[in-house]
Amino acid sequence: MCRHFPAWLISAAVLLALLWAAPWGKASSDPGNEEDAYRTWTDATGQFHVEAALVGFAEGSAQLKKRDGSVISVPAARLSKSDRSYLQRELARRRRPPQERVEAPADDPPPGDKPPGAGERPGAGERPEAGERPEAGERPEAVDQPRSRAQAAKAAEPRGGDWPGWRGPKRDGKSADTGLLENWPPEGPPLLWHGRGIGAGYSSVAVVGGRAYTTGVIGERLVISVFDLEGHRLAQVPHDLAWTKNYPGGRSTPMIDEGNLYLISAHGLVGCYNAESLQKKWLVHMRDFGGSPPEWGYAESVLILGPLAIITPGGSKCIVALNKTNGLPVWVSGGLEAAAQYGSCFAFEFEGVPVVVAGTHGGLAGVDAHNGQALFFNPFAAGNTASCPTPIAEAGHVFWAAGYGKGGICMKLVNDRGRLTAEQAWATGDMVCHHGGYIIHEGHIYGNNGNGWACIELASGATKWKEQAVGKGSLCFADGMLYLFGERGGKAALATCSPEGLELRGQFSVAGDGPSWAHPVVAGGRLYLRYDDNLYCFSVRAAEAAEATGRPERMSASDAKREPTGPRAARRQPGGKEQ
């Protein structure tokens, strides 16, 4: 069976880490002359080495300070025999009261990449020194601090009501919210607030820790906008130069993880910021790995997987896993070469094997999340005008669909004594999906199909129904219902989620300009709709919506068409045609 992370994260962290670990809190010791204490440490396999000084010992792990000032924690049991002997001698020598306490940096950026001041923000192409890159399939050298499975699961579990990034907590378009409205009033659910001035774009929303994050183009810059949950704008911070070639605007949805924000610009600048202060921690660029933007720019959102930040530069290093703490590469995909497309990666576990899947210009690719080695590849949608949706997996199946007449494909996973492969199970022309995506619920796929919607049985590929509803658009799932958001006219709808048919339970419109490709978000009993320069927040929790009073005036559908609020720009549909 398929199950989502983080079940494998600890084993991955142990495999990945001995040399690229993040700085580790405090370390108490008495190292004496620190320069003299530097020595080469070796792991029990003899494969990995690091030059460092012993600065402490706690909970069975040696705390080693590298020459760049960072401190890593290595379990004593993983050290070589000679290093264990040295460690024993040093600990015995240091039993006297320590003369000096050494502190490792707690949350510093990598050496040579200092956080900017209040008015200093990173520009296009700004990035730290990346250092030497691993070759395809090369085993990573170091490890994050090991944690128990329970600790890892708790750390990776989103807060109640959180929607940490693209398509939600599990990247499957599904919210964990319950107690939501089953029907909307004629005017729609209560509008709590309306944020303006976020800039042109198609980025969706991340909601974490009482804040909502999105991106847009304002002037010549791609800007991160942050709101509190009362609708007050807290900050706007530039990340990169604006994408101006075609369909100007923000694309990538911010990813929030353990107090950090991760973002990719259309040009390929990947950044990590403190999610509260928005101070830069590190920057790398897709071109560092030989990548170049596809025709309409990079649109993917960073995938965080335990200690990894996974991106898709495309090319010979098609998929890359970075250390999420410092941006250094951990692995690059091996046995795979394909140009980038517009969707994001999806991660899951199948019978103990952790997998990352990505839709590329060459087709659907699956790699081992431990080391990036290719597991399977299918040329479906190869050379397509644009393949935008994110793949999804459940119950031993991987589904991916694309627009421009392509439709969808389903791969059946096979585990032959630990060797994972995938075979095509079926294909369909009844889910021609442009940008809107799809969800899986109780063995059925629900998603955008051409100018409407469709339901397809996951196991067989049989089409259960096709409906028009609000027309072509995007969706998410919450509390047994589908939330639909039309591409044109700002039309939003609540609908049943059943293979028996699509029943609308309410609809309304919001104001905006141009196509809306931002997916709706349901988090903390609220529905977030981003339409061009506008961010709307509605109450959809039944108890709260019933009590909502004095809400802001809502625009009618006709008003929305008459009063665009976003910046107008010359925009060209990819491929010169409507999907």
C-alpha positions as a printed Julia matrix, in Angstrom:
579×3 Matrix{Float64}:
   0.0    0.0     0.0
   1.0    3.64   -0.46
   1.37   5.87    2.55
   2.63   9.37    2.94
   5.69  10.59    4.74
   7.19  11.05    7.26
   7.46   7.33    8.1
  10.87   6.96    6.41
  12.37  10.31    7.38
  14.62   9.14   10.15
  16.29   6.45    8.11
  16.79   9.0     5.36
  18.32  11.49    7.75
  20.76   8.9     9.03
  21.75   7.92    5.49
  22.17  11.47    4.33
  24.12  13.22    6.88
  27.58  12.95    8.4
  29.1   15.99    6.72
  26.33  18.37    5.76
  24.38  18.47    9.01
  22.94  21.69   10.29
  24.41  23.58   13.24
  23.41  21.9    16.51
  22.44  24.05   19.52
  24.87  24.06   22.47
  27.82  21.81   23.12
  29.58  21.73   26.47
  33.24  20.78   26.59
  36.74  21.68   27.52
  38.62  21.32   24.26
  41.76  23.13   25.37
  43.66  24.47   22.35
  40.92  24.14   19.75
  43.29  24.33   16.77
  45.28  21.41   18.13
  42.06  19.47   18.71
  41.1   19.39   15.03
  41.49  15.89   13.64
  40.02  13.68   10.92
  37.03  11.65   12.09
  35.95   8.54   10.18
  32.71   6.58   10.28
  32.56   2.85   10.97
  32.39   2.02    7.23
  35.56   3.97    6.47
  33.78   5.81    3.63
  33.08   9.17    5.23
  35.49  11.65    6.77
  35.28  15.05    8.37
  37.91  17.34    9.9
  36.54  18.63   13.18
  37.23  19.27   16.86
  35.37  17.51   19.66
  33.38  20.14   21.56
  30.88  18.04   23.52
  29.11  14.78   24.14
  25.4   14.32   24.86
  22.82  11.56   24.56
  25.29   9.11   23.08
  26.5   11.47   20.33
  29.78  13.31   19.8
  29.39  16.97   18.92
  31.99  17.98   16.38
  32.86  21.51   15.34
  34.0   21.86   11.72
  36.4   24.58   10.58
  33.55  26.63    9.15
  32.15  26.94   12.68
  29.16  24.63   12.26
  28.63  21.81   14.72
  27.38  18.35   13.8
  26.21  15.58   16.13
  27.33  12.04   15.31
  26.25   8.93   17.28
  29.3    7.36   18.89
  28.22   3.96   17.61
  28.69   5.16   14.03
  32.31   6.21   14.54
  35.33   4.08   13.67
  36.97   1.97   16.4
  39.95   4.33   16.67
  37.65   7.36   16.93
  35.63   5.67   19.66
  38.85   5.05   21.57
  39.89   8.68   21.14
  36.45   9.8    22.26
  36.67   7.65   25.4
  40.07   9.09   26.29
  38.95  12.67   25.7
  35.82  12.3    27.77
  37.86  10.86   30.62
  40.29  13.77   30.37
  37.49  16.3    30.39
  35.76  15.0    33.5
  37.3   17.85   35.42
  35.15  21.02   35.5
  35.19  22.6    32.08
  37.23  25.77   31.63
  35.35  26.94   28.59
  31.87  26.49   27.12
  31.65  26.43   23.33
  28.4   27.46   21.64
  27.52  26.36   18.15
  25.42  28.7    16.0
  21.73  27.94   16.55
  20.16  29.22   13.37
  22.82  30.8    11.23
  22.99  30.91    7.46
  25.88  29.18    5.73
  29.3   30.83    5.97
  29.69  33.82    3.68
  25.91  34.33    3.36
  24.88  36.75    6.09
  21.23  37.69    6.55
  20.4   41.09    5.03
  19.56  44.05    7.15
  16.1   45.5     7.35
  16.33  47.15    3.96
  18.6   44.64    2.24
  16.97  41.96    0.15
  18.39  39.41   -2.27
  18.27  40.13   -5.98
  18.23  37.97   -9.07
  21.18  35.69   -9.36
  22.4   36.31   -5.8
  23.43  33.06   -4.22
  26.0   31.55   -1.87
  28.94  29.54   -3.04
  27.61  26.11   -3.81
  30.88  24.27   -3.62
  31.52  20.93   -5.28
  28.42  19.12   -6.52
  27.87  15.37   -6.2
  27.66  13.32   -9.33
  24.5   11.5   -10.3
  23.79   8.7    -7.89
  26.73   9.62   -5.63
  26.08   8.65   -2.05
  25.73  11.66    0.27
  28.28  11.99    2.98
  26.52  13.21    5.97
  23.8   13.1     8.42
  21.24  15.07   10.27
  20.85  14.53   13.97
  18.9   11.27   14.35
  15.52  11.43   16.03
  13.05   8.76   16.99
  10.26   7.93   14.53
   7.75   9.46   16.95
   9.77  12.68   17.2
  10.15  12.88   13.43
   6.46  12.3    12.84
   5.51  14.95   15.39
   7.92  17.5    13.92
   6.66  16.92   10.39
   2.96  16.96   11.36
   1.27  20.23   10.4
  -0.5   22.3    13.02
  -4.25  22.07   13.14
  -5.67  24.22   10.39
  -2.32  24.68    8.67
  -1.83  24.47    4.91
   1.98  24.65    4.69
   2.36  24.91    0.93
   1.33  23.8    -2.52
  -1.76  21.54   -2.39
  -1.73  21.23    1.38
  -0.1   19.21    4.17
   0.36  16.07    2.05
   0.47  17.81   -1.35
  -2.69  15.93   -2.34
  -5.12  18.88   -2.41
  -6.93  17.7     0.73
  -7.63  19.63    3.94
  -8.03  17.97    7.35
 -10.67  20.52    8.4
 -14.04  19.26    9.63
 -17.28  20.86   10.75
 -17.56  22.91    7.56
 -20.6   24.25    5.78
 -22.48  21.69    3.69
 -24.36  24.4     1.82
 -23.54  28.02    1.02
 -26.1   30.82    1.19
 -27.01  32.49   -2.13
 -24.43  35.22   -1.57
 -21.75  32.72   -0.57
 -20.01  32.17    2.8
 -19.17  35.22    4.95
 -16.26  37.29    3.66
 -13.85  37.93    6.53
 -11.32  40.08    4.71
 -10.0   41.07    1.31
  -6.28  41.7     0.83
  -5.29  43.89   -2.1
  -1.95  44.81   -3.58
  -0.31  41.38   -3.62
   0.69  41.83   -7.25
  -0.06  39.95  -10.43
   0.24  36.21  -10.28
  -1.06  32.7   -10.0
   0.59  31.6    -6.76
  -1.68  29.88   -4.29
  -1.57  30.44   -0.52
   0.31  28.85    2.39
  -1.3   29.23    5.82
   0.87  28.41    8.85
   1.14  29.68   12.4
  -1.47  32.4    12.1
  -0.06  33.8     8.84
  -0.98  33.56    5.16
   1.77  33.7     2.52
   1.61  34.21   -1.23
   3.62  35.81   -4.04
   3.02  38.28   -6.85
   4.79  40.66   -9.21
   4.85  44.28   -8.13
   6.74  46.57  -10.46
   9.94  44.83  -11.47
  10.13  42.37   -8.56
   8.63  39.08   -7.46
   7.4   39.82   -3.95
   6.43  37.64   -0.98
   3.33  38.99    0.8
   2.43  38.02    4.36
  -0.91  38.61    6.12
  -2.13  37.8     9.58
  -5.44  35.96    9.82
  -7.3   39.18   10.44
  -6.27  40.42    7.02
  -3.54  42.86    8.1
  -0.6   42.86    5.75
   2.51  42.23    7.81
   5.25  42.36    5.19
   6.16  42.42    1.52
   9.66  41.24    0.64
  11.27  41.0    -2.83
  12.72  37.64   -3.84
  13.8   38.0    -7.47
  13.25  39.96  -10.67
   9.77  39.7   -12.16
   8.94  37.3   -14.95
   7.88  39.52  -17.85
   8.15  37.36  -20.98
   4.61  35.95  -21.06
   1.9   35.73  -18.47
   3.72  38.02  -16.03
   3.17  37.19  -12.38
   4.11  35.01   -9.44
   3.97  31.25   -9.93
   5.46  29.22   -7.11
   3.54  28.86   -3.84
   5.67  29.43   -0.72
   6.47  26.33    1.32
   6.63  26.75    5.12
   8.53  24.19    7.17
   9.93  24.36   10.71
   9.96  28.15   10.76
  11.42  28.59    7.27
   9.93  29.69    3.96
  11.1   28.17    0.66
  10.38  29.67   -2.75
  11.34  29.3    -6.42
  11.15  32.23   -8.85
  10.16  31.85  -12.49
  13.81  32.52  -13.38
  14.94  29.65  -11.13
  16.19  31.4    -7.99
  15.57  29.09   -5.01
  15.53  30.76   -1.62
  15.12  29.95    2.05
  13.95  32.66    4.46
  13.04  32.84    8.11
   9.24  32.61    7.91
   8.71  35.22   10.63
  11.4   37.82    9.93
  11.75  37.02    6.2
  15.51  37.3     6.54
  17.39  35.38    3.88
  19.15  32.18    4.97
  20.41  30.83    1.65
  19.97  31.1    -2.11
  20.87  28.75   -4.95
  19.9   28.85   -8.61
  18.55  26.19  -10.94
  21.36  27.06  -13.35
  23.83  25.83  -10.71
  22.65  22.39  -11.76
  22.49  23.05  -15.49
  18.77  23.91  -15.44
  17.06  26.56  -17.54
  13.49  27.89  -17.31
  10.87  26.32  -19.57
   9.0   28.63  -21.94
   6.67  30.07  -19.29
   9.21  30.03  -16.46
   9.63  27.72  -13.5
   6.31  27.29  -11.69
   7.0   24.46   -9.25
   6.88  24.77   -5.48
   9.69  23.37   -3.3
   8.98  19.92   -1.84
  10.22  19.51    1.74
  10.9   15.92    2.69
  12.42  15.55    6.14
  15.92  17.09    5.86
  15.58  17.63    2.1
  14.37  20.46   -0.12
  13.63  18.89   -3.51
  13.55  20.84   -6.79
  13.47  20.04  -10.52
  16.04  22.05  -12.52
  15.69  19.71  -15.52
  18.47  18.42  -17.78
  21.07  15.83  -16.82
  20.54  16.69  -13.14
  16.8   16.61  -13.55
  15.77  16.31   -9.88
  17.94  17.65   -7.05
  17.69  17.22   -3.28
  19.19  20.03   -1.21
  19.96  20.13    2.48
  17.04  22.31    3.57
  19.17  23.96    6.27
  21.98  25.33    4.1
  21.0   24.73    0.46
  23.9   22.4    -0.28
  23.19  19.46   -2.62
  22.62  16.05   -1.06
  21.88  14.08   -4.22
  21.11  14.59   -7.88
  18.98  12.17   -9.86
  20.85   9.41  -11.65
  19.75   7.58  -14.81
  17.36  10.37  -15.76
  17.63  13.29  -18.19
  14.64  15.46  -19.11
  13.8   19.15  -19.36
  11.72  20.75  -16.63
   7.99  21.35  -16.9
   5.63  23.34  -14.67
   4.34  20.94  -12.02
   5.81  20.16   -8.61
   7.21  16.93   -7.17
   5.13  14.55   -5.07
   6.5   12.15   -2.44
   5.07   8.95   -1.04
   6.15   5.58    0.33
   5.27   2.24   -1.24
   6.02  -0.95    0.69
   8.95   0.63    2.47
  10.44   2.37   -0.57
  10.37   6.21   -0.46
   9.57   7.67   -3.88
   9.63  11.13   -5.45
   7.68  11.53   -8.7
   7.84  14.45  -11.11
   6.22  15.34  -14.4
   8.94  16.38  -16.85
   9.0   17.45  -20.5
  10.02  13.9   -21.33
   7.33  12.18  -19.27
   6.57  10.91  -15.78
   9.65  10.09  -13.66
   9.98   8.29  -10.33
  13.2    8.27   -8.29
  14.33   6.76   -4.99
  14.06   9.49   -2.36
  17.12   8.12   -0.55
  19.6    8.75   -3.37
  17.82  10.04   -6.49
  18.32   6.88   -8.54
  15.7    6.43  -11.25
  13.02   3.82  -10.5
  10.7    4.19  -13.48
   9.95   6.49  -16.39
   6.97   6.73  -18.76
   7.04   8.98  -21.85
   3.38   9.99  -21.5
   2.95  13.67  -22.42
   6.49  13.82  -23.83
   7.0   17.06  -25.73
   3.62  18.43  -24.65
   3.03  22.18  -25.01
   2.83  22.48  -21.24
   2.3   19.85  -18.53
   1.33  21.7   -15.36
  -0.38  19.39  -12.81
   1.45  17.69   -9.95
   1.41  13.85   -9.96
  -0.4   12.08   -7.14
  -0.19   8.56   -5.66
  -2.47   6.32   -3.62
  -3.07   2.62   -3.09
  -0.15   1.53   -5.25
  -1.11   3.78   -8.17
   0.5    6.95   -9.54
  -1.72   9.28  -11.56
  -0.65  12.19  -13.76
  -2.68  14.22  -16.23
  -1.95  17.06  -18.62
  -3.75  19.52  -20.84
  -3.59  20.24  -24.57
  -5.49  17.1   -25.45
  -3.2   14.7   -23.54
  -5.45  13.39  -20.76
  -4.24  11.21  -17.91
  -2.16   8.12  -17.24
  -2.12   5.74  -14.26
   0.93   3.68  -13.31
   0.68   0.52  -11.16
   3.59   0.09   -8.74
   5.35  -3.27   -8.41
   7.82  -4.2    -5.65
   9.89  -7.21   -6.72
  11.97  -8.12   -3.65
  12.83  -4.52   -2.88
  13.19  -3.42   -6.49
  10.45  -0.93   -7.29
   9.11  -0.52  -10.82
   5.89   0.76  -12.35
   3.76  -0.39  -15.27
   1.09   1.52  -17.12
  -2.32   0.4   -15.83
  -4.58   2.61  -17.95
  -4.89   5.93  -19.74
  -7.86   8.25  -20.13
  -8.97  11.07  -22.36
 -11.57  12.15  -19.8
  -9.26  14.14  -17.55
  -7.54  16.65  -19.8
  -6.14  18.78  -17.02
  -4.56  22.16  -17.74
  -3.76  23.82  -14.39
  -6.54  22.78  -12.07
  -5.24  19.51  -10.65
  -7.12  16.61   -9.09
  -7.71  14.81   -5.8
  -8.24  11.16   -4.88
 -11.05  10.27   -2.5
 -12.34   6.79   -1.66
 -10.86   5.17   -4.73
 -11.9    7.83   -7.24
 -10.08  10.69   -8.96
 -11.85  14.06   -9.18
 -10.37  16.79  -11.3
 -10.44  19.32  -14.08
 -11.31  17.95  -17.52
 -11.11  20.39  -20.42
 -13.78  23.01  -19.75
 -15.35  21.09  -16.88
 -14.87  18.28  -14.38
 -14.75  14.5   -14.26
 -14.7   11.55  -11.88
 -12.65   8.44  -12.75
 -12.26   5.19  -10.84
  -8.65   4.83   -9.71
  -8.36   1.04  -10.05
  -9.93   0.69  -13.5
  -9.81   4.09  -15.21
 -13.58   3.95  -15.79
 -15.22   7.37  -16.15
 -18.08   7.84  -13.68
 -19.26  11.3   -14.77
 -18.35  14.52  -16.59
 -19.88  17.88  -15.64
 -19.51  21.57  -16.53
 -20.13  23.26  -13.1
 -18.11  26.53  -12.92
 -16.18  25.66  -16.04
 -12.48  25.02  -16.32
 -10.67  25.65  -13.04
  -8.93  24.29   -9.95
 -10.07  22.49   -6.81
  -9.35  21.26   -3.31
 -11.12  18.88   -0.94
 -12.32  19.36    2.65
 -14.79  17.6     4.94
 -16.2   15.4     2.19
 -16.8   18.26   -0.27
 -15.12  19.71   -3.35
 -14.21  23.39   -3.51
 -14.12  24.52   -7.15
 -12.64  27.77   -8.45
 -13.22  28.7   -12.08
 -10.45  29.99  -14.28
 -12.59  32.84  -15.63
 -14.89  35.27  -13.86
 -13.85  34.45  -10.29
 -16.56  31.78   -9.91
 -16.3   29.65   -6.75
 -18.54  26.68   -5.92
 -19.11  24.06   -3.24
 -19.95  20.6    -4.61
 -20.49  17.04   -3.45
 -17.67  14.55   -3.87
 -19.29  11.34   -5.05
 -18.92   8.95   -8.0
 -22.72   9.19   -8.37
 -22.53  12.7    -9.79
 -21.64  16.34   -9.1
 -24.16  18.37   -7.1
 -23.49  22.07   -6.5
 -24.26  23.29   -2.97
 -23.64  26.99   -3.56
 -21.63  29.39   -5.69
 -20.58  33.03   -5.87
 -17.98  35.22   -7.62
 -15.06  37.39   -6.57
 -13.42  40.27   -8.42
 -10.21  40.0   -10.36
  -8.66  40.23  -13.8
  -7.5   37.66  -16.33
  -7.27  33.89  -15.76
  -7.19  32.51  -12.22
  -4.87  29.52  -11.91
  -4.35  29.73   -8.15
  -5.85  26.72   -6.38
  -8.36  27.31   -3.58
  -7.21  26.61   -0.01
  -9.26  25.49    3.0
  -7.38  25.88    6.29
  -8.55  26.56    9.82
 -12.2   26.8     8.8
 -11.44  29.41    6.17
 -11.53  29.41    2.4
  -8.75  31.4     0.67
  -9.17  32.48   -2.95
  -6.38  34.26   -4.78
  -7.46  36.07   -7.95
  -4.78  38.18   -9.58
  -4.0   41.12   -7.28
  -6.54  40.04   -4.65
  -6.56  37.61   -1.74
  -9.99  36.77   -0.28
 -10.65  35.0     3.01
 -14.1   33.48    3.8
 -15.45  31.71    6.86
 -16.6   28.18    5.95
 -16.71  26.56    9.39
 -20.38  26.0    10.13
 -20.41  27.36   13.69
 -18.36  30.45   12.84
 -20.2   31.23    9.62
 -23.53  31.15   11.47
 -22.27  33.77   13.91
 -20.48  36.01   11.39
 -21.91  39.52   11.34
 -20.91  42.84    9.86
 -18.88  41.25    7.13
 -17.47  43.38    4.28
 -19.65  44.02    1.26
 -19.29  41.38   -1.41
 -19.11  42.05   -5.12
 -21.6   40.37   -7.39
 -20.5   38.38  -10.41
 -21.4   41.32  -12.66
 -19.38  43.71  -10.49
 -16.43  41.36  -10.68
 -16.51  41.56  -14.45
 -16.88  45.33  -14.48
 -14.26  46.2   -11.9
 -10.95  44.38  -12.38
  -8.53  45.25   -9.61
  -5.33  43.68  -10.8
  -2.75  45.08  -13.18
  -3.57  44.45  -16.82
  -0.85  43.04  -19.03
  -0.59  41.54  -22.48
  -1.0   37.86  -21.83
  -0.7   34.91  -24.18
  -2.16  31.5   -23.54
   0.56  28.82  -23.65
   0.53  27.36  -27.13
  -1.66  30.18  -28.43
  -4.94  28.43  -27.66
  -7.45  27.77  -24.94
  -7.28  24.41  -23.21
